[in-house]
Amino acid sequence: MQLEIFSKYKSEFREFCLIKKGELEKQLDEINKLLNDIDEHSIISKAIKSDIENKTESRDIVKLENGYIIQWSWVKKIIFILSNTNSALTAKQITDEVLKLEPNQDWKQVNSVISGQLSLKIKADKDFVREKNEIGEFAYSLKK
């Protein structure tokens, strides 16, 4: 089928097609970015799953000289850190202390877990007290 276009509409039609082509290329770029993000998340997810499987296979309890046990739950780790300090600590400070004891951990991941655990326990009114420090950050201490 051959399409006849009047000569006066050819340039308008050509311009319309170029605009549409540009829009479709932008949409394709966005889709490709999303697909790359999905691939990246899939790789990260597989790595985390593998890490979890490796940790569950290791049944040996690792106890450090100061009494810290690597296999403790995050809440127990937080309690240990806070019980060995004289002042309230922010989630970032607690993360830094955990990483001193477990240097192979990822800072962002540990901080995310610690922040989440503190938030959950504060909402449940258990274990921890939250107060603002001198610079306006939330600092946590053990409930007495």
C-alpha positions in Angstrom: 0.0 0.0 0.0 1.4 3.3 -1.0 0.6 6.4 0.9 0.2 9.6 -1.0 0.8 12.7 1.0 0.1 16.1 -0.4 3.3 18.1 -0.8 2.1 20.8 1.6 1.8 18.3 4.4 5.1 16.4 3.8 7.3 18.7 5.9 4.7 18.8 8.7 4.4 15.0 8.6 8.2 14.6 8.6 8.6 16.9 11.6 5.8 15.0 13.4 7.6 11.7 12.8 11.0 13.1 14.0 9.3 14.4 17.2 7.6 11.0 17.8 10.9 9.2 17.1 12.7 11.3 19.7 9.9 10.7 22.3 10.1 6.9 21.6 13.9 6.9 21.9 13.6 8.7 25.3 11.1 6.1 26.5 13.4 3.3 25.3 16.3 4.9 27.2 14.1 5.0 30.4 13.1 1.4 29.9 16.7 0.3 29.4 17.7 2.2 32.6 14.9 0.3 34.5 16.1 -3.0 33.1 19.6 -2.2 34.2 18.3 -1.4 37.7 16.4 -4.6 37.8 19.5 -6.6 36.8 21.6 -4.7 39.4 19.0 -5.5 42.1 18.9 -9.1 41.0 22.7 -9.4 41.3 22.6 -7.7 44.8 19.8 -10.0 45.9 21.6 -13.1 44.8 24.8 -11.9 46.6 22.8 -11.3 49.8 21.0 -14.6 49.5 24.4 -16.4 49.0 25.8 -14.5 52.0 22.9 -15.5 54.2 23.3 -19.2 53.1 27.0 -19.1 53.9 26.3 -17.6 57.3 23.7 -20.1 58.2 26.1 -22.9 57.2 28.7 -21.6 59.6 27.4 -23.0 63.0 30.6 -22.1 64.9 29.9 -19.4 67.5 32.5 -16.6 67.2 33.0 -14.9 70.5 35.4 -12.0 70.7 37.7 -11.2 73.7 35.3 -8.5 74.9 32.4 -11.0 75.0 30.8 -9.8 71.8 29.3 -12.7 69.7 29.1 -12.2 66.0 26.0 -14.4 65.7 23.9 -12.3 68.0 20.7 -10.7 66.8 21.0 -7.0 65.8 19.1 -6.0 68.9 21.6 -7.9 71.2 24.5 -6.3 69.3 23.0 -2.8 69.8 22.4 -3.6 73.5 26.1 -4.7 73.9 27.4 -1.5 72.2 25.2 0.7 74.3 25.9 -1.1 77.6 29.7 -0.5 77.0 29.4 3.2 76.5 28.7 6.0 79.0 26.6 8.1 76.7 23.8 7.9 74.2 24.8 7.1 70.7 23.3 7.9 67.3 22.5 5.0 64.9 25.6 6.0 62.8 27.8 5.8 65.9 26.4 2.4 66.8 27.1 1.3 63.2 30.7 2.5 63.5 31.1 0.5 66.7 29.6 -2.7 65.2 32.0 -2.3 62.2 35.0 -2.0 64.6 34.0 -5.5 65.8 32.8 -6.8 62.4 34.9 -5.0 59.8 33.8 -7.3 56.9 30.2 -5.9 57.0 28.9 -3.2 54.7 28.4 0.2 56.4 25.2 1.1 54.6 23.6 -2.3 55.1 24.5 -2.4 58.8 23.3 1.2 59.4 20.0 0.4 57.6 19.4 -2.6 59.9 20.4 -0.8 63.1 18.3 2.2 62.2 15.3 -0.1 61.5 15.7 -2.1 64.7 16.0 1.1 66.8 12.9 2.5 65.2 10.9 -0.6 65.8 12.0 -1.0 69.4 11.3 2.7 70.1 7.8 2.4 68.6 7.2 -0.8 70.7 8.5 1.1 73.8 11.1 -1.6 74.5 14.8 -1.7 75.3 15.9 1.8 74.2 15.3 5.5 75.0 15.6 8.0 72.2 16.6 11.7 72.8 18.0 14.5 70.7 21.6 15.2 71.2 23.3 18.6 71.1 23.2 18.9 67.3 19.6 17.7 67.0 20.3 14.0 66.0 18.5 11.2 67.7 20.7 9.4 70.1 19.8 6.1 71.8 20.6 4.7 75.2 19.4 1.6 77.2 16.1 1.8 79.0 16.7 1.7 82.8 
